[in-house]
Amino acid sequence: MAQLTWNDTPMACTALLDDVPVCTLKIKDIGGVAASWQDDHLWPPPAHMPKAPAQPTRFFADLAEAKAAVEKTLAG
């Protein structure tokens, strides 16, 4: 089974799956976190916009929420 680890810096965190970067979380100056996949993963459209296309980047309210979403997505 693949192992997920985090490489944390003051303004960004990178999710590593077996030491391969798969998602970067960038902490925004305005608040919140932008989570961007570095591979072929896409975030599903938000519930309030079901017809929107899937996107490689999604905004989260805080770092804990973003990390949890990445971990849930990678867990399958």
N, C-alpha and C positions, 0 to 999 in steps of 0.2 A: 504494500500500500504506500502511496506517495506521502511524503511528509511535508507539511506546510510550516514554514518559519517566517518570521518578520524581521526585516532590516529597518530599524527605526532611526530617523534623524530628526532634528528639530522641526523641519518644515515638510517632511515627506516620510512615508513608510512604503516599503516594497514587500509584497508577498512573494515568497520564494517557494516553489514546489519542486522538491528534490534539488535545491540550489539553483533553479532556473527561474528568473523573474517572470511573473505572470500578471501582476497587477500593481499599479502605483497609486498610492493615496496621497494627494497633495492638499495640505492644509491651506485654506484660503484666508487672505487678510480680512475679508469681509465676514468671516465666520463660515463654518462648515468645511466639508471635505469633498474633493472631486476624486472619484475612483475611476481609473482608466485601465482597461485591460491591455496587456501587451501581447496577447496571443489572439486566437480566433473567437474568444468568448465575447458575448454581447449581453448587455443588461436588457431585460424585457421591458416593454413600455410600462409606464406607470399606470396604476389602476384608473386614474381619472382621464387618461388619454389612451384607451385601448387600441386605437387604430394607428397610433404612432409607430414608426419602425423601431426595431431594437437598435440600441446605440452602444458604442464601445466605452462611453463615459457616462457616469451618473453622479449626481450631487447628493450628499448626505448631511444631516444636521451636525453630526459629530464623529470623531474618530472611532469610538466604540461601535457605533451603528454601522459605519463603513466596513470595519474589520469583520464584524459579525456577518454582514451580507456577503463579503468575499468568501469567508469560511463556509457559509451555507451553500453558496453556489459551487464551490469546489468539492464539497462533500457529496454533491450529486442530488 
